[in-house]
Structure formats: structure tokens, C-alpha cells
Amino acid sequence: MPRYKLTIEYDGGPYVGWQQQANGPSVQEHIARAARAFSGEDVAVHGAGRTDAGVHARGQVAHVDFVKPHEAGTVRDAINHHLKPEPITILSVDAVAEDFEARFGAVRRRYLYRIVNRRSPLTLDAGLAWRVQAPLDADAMAEAAAFLIGNHDFTTFRSAECQARSPVKTLDRLEAVRTGDNILVQAEARSFMHHQVRSIVGSLKCVGDGKWRPHDMRKALDARDRAACGPVAPADGLYLMGVDY
């Protein structure tokens, strides 16, 4: 069967997450419905990552199979047509080999978390970033982030509902950089656990506002105890930026 790789952008605000669920609309459900409307086939949409409710994407990846072959551009335009008016867009479609796997073939997932550090409320960025009113020390946050890079037991930053087999992960990149009112936290790894990035960002915020010192991040990591984690950052600011193969 012809297989296609979809690169997808979406605003996660209206959805219960990527994965189809019984308790509300999902991104996966809407793409499958649009693909069915275009092709007349029951299409399964296999995503690279299960973003949570409210989490956004600029580079989510999925694969789909059709019985009949189509031009890649036709697949992109037709699915986009049937997605209207949902805030979901197929950025590109590529014909791929039948053994391509959006989830299991991924070697790196890249996330961005956006903090807007200002007193005034958000207007254009409402629902698309976390507004933190208290001044944050981005340099201290960057110093704290460095303690988490590498292979560690991330139990402290793992949701109680996480279904990952092991809390041991390798974090390839974790940076916090200020650009004007924005503090951008970038994280890269082969895979992440449930709420891992948001848990890390919430703890970095504790460093930024002075409640923690940078080396307290290392203490939290070494505790291997969920109780040692800072408050979990809201979903609004998190973006799946891309998936590498």
C-alpha cells in the first residue's frame, strides 16, 4: 500500500490532545476524518508523538496508508481542504517506503517551550505561551538546565500517569535563552516521558524567580521523587517543533 509522511502544524487549544479519545475532539481524529473524506477509505493516522491537551505543533509527523496511489501534493491539498475550519494544517506530504514508521523510526524529537515574561496580559499570544509576571533570571535558568543534559533517571520529572517502561532517558539538549520578553526553552531527545518537558520548565521557572538556586535542579533530579519537582508548566507554551529520522 502507498505510504505517505505528513508534516503537521496545529493549535492544540481546542483538542484533548493528539490521540483520539472518547472525551473530546483530537487532532488525530480530524486528520483521519479529512483523509477519509478525500479518499473514501478508512485511514489510520500514526503520529510520531502523543501531544497532550492544549499542546501545539509546528512539526508533528504522521504516516498514513492509502489503497490507491496519489500525488503527494494532492494528498496535502485535499486533506487541508477537508480540515477546514479546524486549526490544523498539513505542511507537507512525502511518499515514503512502506517500512517508514512515524513513531518508531524517529531518532530525535524537538520541543520548544515559550514563556512570555511580562506584567501585561497576552493578546496575540493568548493560549500560545505561558505568561509569567515575576522577573525571571534566564541565565540562572540556563545554568540549571545544564544539570539535566545527558543520560539520567528522570523520575522526578515524570508524570504519575506516564506509561514509559523506564524513567531513564537521554536529554541531548536543554537550553533557556531570553529574547526580549520571551524566554525560550528548547529540549531535544530521542523520546520524552509524559509531562517531562512541562515538569522541567516548571522547575526552571522556580530557578528563574529565585525560589530555587541553579544547583537545586540537580538535587531535584537526584531525588528521583516526583514530590521534588516544581509545579508543572501549563500546556499553552509547549510546541512539538520537529521530528528527525
TORTILUM-582503 format. One record per residue (C-alpha): residue in three letters; x, y, z. Coordinates in steps of 0.1 Angstrom, whole numbers, always signed. Layout:
BEGIN
ATOM   rest       x       y       z
ATOM    Ala       X       Y       Z
...
% end
This chain:
BEGIN
ATOM   rest       x       y       z
ATOM    Met      +0      +0      +0
ATOM    Pro     +13     +35      -8
ATOM    Arg     +26     +52     +24
ATOM    Tyr     +28     +90     +30
ATOM    Lys     +46    +110     +55
ATOM    Leu     +27    +140     +68
ATOM    Thr     +43    +170     +85
ATOM    Ile     +16    +188    +105
ATOM    Glu     +11    +221    +123
ATOM    Tyr     -17    +227    +148
ATOM    Asp     -31    +248    +176
ATOM    Gly     -37    +223    +203
ATOM    Gly     -61    +246    +223
ATOM    Pro     -94    +231    +211
ATOM    Tyr     -83    +195    +214
ATOM    Val     -79    +168    +241
ATOM    Gly     -45    +160    +225
ATOM    Trp     -31    +143    +195
ATOM    Gln     -45    +109    +202
ATOM    Gln     -81    +100    +195
ATOM    Gln    -101     +97    +228
ATOM    Ala    -137     +93    +238
ATOM    Asn    -138    +125    +260
ATOM    Gly    -134    +151    +232
ATOM    Pro    -121    +160    +198
ATOM    Ser     -85    +152    +189
ATOM    Val     -60    +162    +162
ATOM    Gln     -56    +126    +150
ATOM    Glu     -94    +121    +147
ATOM    His     -98    +152    +125
ATOM    Ile     -69    +143    +102
ATOM    Ala     -83    +107     +98
ATOM    Arg    -117    +121     +90
ATOM    Ala    -103    +145     +64
ATOM    Ala     -83    +118     +48
ATOM    Arg    -114     +96     +46
ATOM    Ala    -134    +124     +30
ATOM    Phe    -108    +128      +4
ATOM    Ser    -100     +91      -4
ATOM    Gly    -132     +73      +5
ATOM    Glu    -110     +49     +25
ATOM    Asp    -108     +42     +63
ATOM    Val     -74     +57     +70
ATOM    Ala     -53     +51    +102
ATOM    Val     -31     +81    +111
ATOM    His      +0     +71    +130
ATOM    Gly     +17    +100    +148
ATOM    Ala     +53    +104    +160
ATOM    Gly     +42    +117    +194
ATOM    Arg     +12    +120    +216
ATOM    Thr     +10    +156    +225
ATOM    Asp     -12    +164    +254
ATOM    Ala     -44    +186    +256
ATOM    Gly     -35    +222    +247
ATOM    Val      +0    +214    +234
ATOM    His      +8    +228    +199
ATOM    Ala     +29    +216    +170
ATOM    Arg     +49    +232    +142
ATOM    Gly     +64    +199    +130
ATOM    Gln     +44    +169    +142
ATOM    Val     +49    +139    +119
ATOM    Ala     +25    +111    +110
ATOM    His     +22     +84     +84
ATOM    Val      -9     +72     +65
ATOM    Asp     -15     +44     +40
ATOM    Phe     -39     +46     +11
ATOM    Val     -51     +17     -11
ATOM    Lys     -48     +39     -42
ATOM    Pro     -17     +59     -50
ATOM    His     -19     +97     -52
ATOM    Glu      +4    +126     -59
ATOM    Ala     +19    +139     -27
ATOM    Gly      +7    +175     -34
ATOM    Thr     -28    +162     -40
ATOM    Val     -29    +144      -6
ATOM    Arg     -17    +176     +11
ATOM    Asp     -42    +199      -6
ATOM    Ala     -71    +176      -3
ATOM    Ile     -67    +168     +34
ATOM    Asn     -62    +205     +41
ATOM    His     -94    +213     +22
ATOM    His    -114    +188     +44
ATOM    Leu     -98    +200     +76
ATOM    Lys    -114    +235     +73
ATOM    Pro    -121    +253     +96
ATOM    Glu    -100    +233    +122
ATOM    Pro     -67    +250    +132
ATOM    Ile     -48    +221    +117
ATOM    Thr     -26    +223     +86
ATOM    Ile      -7    +196     +66
ATOM    Leu     +25    +215     +58
ATOM    Ser     +39    +189     +35
ATOM    Val     +34    +153     +23
ATOM    Asp     +61    +129     +11
ATOM    Ala     +57     +95      -5
ATOM    Val     +78     +72     +17
ATOM    Ala     +88     +35     +18
ATOM    Glu     +63     +10     +32
ATOM    Asp     +86      +4     +62
ATOM    Phe     +87     +41     +73
ATOM    Glu     +73     +45    +108
ATOM    Ala     +65     +79    +121
ATOM    Arg     +68     +69    +158
ATOM    Phe     +93     +40    +159
ATOM    Gly    +116     +54    +132
ATOM    Ala    +122     +87    +150
ATOM    Val    +157     +94    +163
ATOM    Arg    +151    +128    +178
ATOM    Arg    +121    +149    +189
ATOM    Arg    +125    +186    +193
ATOM    Tyr    +103    +207    +216
ATOM    Leu    +101    +244    +223
ATOM    Tyr     +85    +260    +254
ATOM    Arg     +76    +297    +252
ATOM    Ile     +75    +318    +284
ATOM    Val     +64    +355    +280
ATOM    Asn     +80    +373    +309
ATOM    Arg     +60    +405    +313
ATOM    Arg     +34    +421    +336
ATOM    Ser      +9    +429    +308
ATOM    Pro     -17    +403    +297
ATOM    Leu     -12    +384    +265
ATOM    Thr     -33    +394    +235
ATOM    Leu     -19    +380    +203
ATOM    Asp      -1    +352    +222
ATOM    Ala     -31    +343    +244
ATOM    Gly     -33    +305    +246
ATOM    Leu      +1    +302    +228
ATOM    Ala     +26    +310    +256
ATOM    Trp     +29    +310    +294
ATOM    Arg     +28    +345    +308
ATOM    Val     +50    +348    +339
ATOM    Gln     +47    +382    +356
ATOM    Ala     +76    +380    +381
ATOM    Pro    +110    +389    +366
ATOM    Leu    +129    +357    +356
ATOM    Asp    +167    +353    +355
ATOM    Ala    +172    +334    +322
ATOM    Asp    +210    +330    +329
ATOM    Ala    +202    +311    +361
ATOM    Met    +177    +290    +343
ATOM    Ala    +203    +282    +316
ATOM    Glu    +227    +272    +343
ATOM    Ala    +202    +249    +360
ATOM    Ala    +192    +234    +326
ATOM    Ala    +227    +221    +321
ATOM    Phe    +224    +198    +350
ATOM    Leu    +198    +178    +332
ATOM    Ile    +216    +172    +299
ATOM    Gly    +227    +136    +294
ATOM    Asn    +215    +102    +305
ATOM    His    +197    +103    +338
ATOM    Asp    +168     +88    +358
ATOM    Phe    +141    +114    +353
ATOM    Thr    +116    +100    +378
ATOM    Thr    +113    +135    +394
ATOM    Phe    +101    +149    +361
ATOM    Arg     +78    +120    +352
ATOM    Ser     +40    +122    +354
ATOM    Ala     +24     +96    +377
ATOM    Glu      +3     +86    +346
ATOM    Cys     +34     +80    +324
ATOM    Gln     +34     +46    +307
ATOM    Ala     +71     +46    +297
ATOM    Arg     +89     +14    +305
ATOM    Ser    +118     +32    +322
ATOM    Pro    +124     +67    +337
ATOM    Val    +159     +66    +323
ATOM    Lys    +162     +89    +293
ATOM    Thr    +190    +108    +274
ATOM    Leu    +184    +145    +271
ATOM    Asp    +205    +157    +242
ATOM    Arg    +198    +194    +245
ATOM    Leu    +182    +217    +271
ATOM    Glu    +187    +254    +268
ATOM    Ala    +169    +285    +282
ATOM    Val    +175    +318    +263
ATOM    Arg    +160    +352    +267
ATOM    Thr    +149    +371    +236
ATOM    Gly    +132    +404    +247
ATOM    Asp    +102    +394    +269
ATOM    Asn    +104    +358    +257
ATOM    Ile    +123    +330    +274
ATOM    Leu    +126    +301    +250
ATOM    Val    +134    +266    +265
ATOM    Gln    +145    +242    +238
ATOM    Ala    +147    +204    +245
ATOM    Glu    +158    +176    +223
ATOM    Ala    +159    +138    +229
ATOM    Arg    +150    +106    +211
ATOM    Ser    +119    +104    +233
ATOM    Phe    +103    +121    +262
ATOM    Met     +80    +109    +290
ATOM    His     +46    +122    +298
ATOM    His     +48    +158    +311
ATOM    Gln     +86    +156    +312
ATOM    Val     +92    +189    +293
ATOM    Arg     +65    +208    +312
ATOM    Ser     +78    +194    +345
ATOM    Ile    +113    +206    +337
ATOM    Val    +101    +240    +326
ATOM    Gly     +80    +245    +358
ATOM    Ser    +112    +237    +378
ATOM    Leu    +133    +260    +357
ATOM    Lys    +108    +288    +365
ATOM    Cys    +114    +281    +402
ATOM    Val    +151    +289    +395
ATOM    Gly    +143    +319    +374
ATOM    Asp    +122    +336    +401
ATOM    Gly    +147    +329    +428
ATOM    Lys    +128    +302    +447
ATOM    Trp    +155    +277    +437
ATOM    Arg    +192    +281    +431
ATOM    Pro    +206    +266    +399
ATOM    His    +221    +235    +417
ATOM    Asp    +188    +228    +433
ATOM    Met    +178    +214    +399
ATOM    Arg    +205    +188    +403
ATOM    Lys    +192    +180    +438
ATOM    Ala    +157    +175    +424
ATOM    Leu    +170    +152    +396
ATOM    Asp    +190    +131    +421
ATOM    Ala    +160    +128    +444
ATOM    Arg    +142    +106    +419
ATOM    Asp    +110    +116    +436
ATOM    Arg     +80    +133    +419
ATOM    Ala     +75    +154    +451
ATOM    Ala    +108    +171    +444
ATOM    Cys     +95    +186    +411
ATOM    Gly     +84    +221    +408
ATOM    Pro     +48    +230    +396
ATOM    Val     +41    +216    +361
ATOM    Ala     +41    +244    +335
ATOM    Pro      +8    +248    +316
ATOM    Ala      +3    +233    +282
ATOM    Asp      -1    +266    +264
ATOM    Gly     +36    +273    +259
ATOM    Leu     +47    +239    +246
ATOM    Tyr     +53    +231    +209
ATOM    Leu     +65    +200    +191
ATOM    Met     +88    +217    +167
ATOM    Gly    +100    +187    +147
ATOM    Val    +109    +150    +145
ATOM    Asp    +141    +137    +129
ATOM    Tyr    +146    +104    +112
% end
